């Protein structure tokens, strides 16, 4: 888990690095959600090759804690049935 100041440059550089390694973004914007209004949430960006970068974040006072995870592409339903 990485602890960062709010709106850290590290957040953007991680996403740029991820997208560069996986062929660019698939779709327009990252998906986002909040589980606790303004205090806890997540964002995900999907790359062209199907990999997903997920960031779960939580604000505690003036600090924001972020945890990044890369998930491999999901296996298509058709491939699982064989």
Beta strands, then each sheet from edge to edge (+ up, - down):
strand 1: 2-4
strand 2: 31-36
strand 3: 40-46
strand 4: 52-60
strand 5: 63-71
sheet 1: 1+ 5- 4+ 3- 2+
end
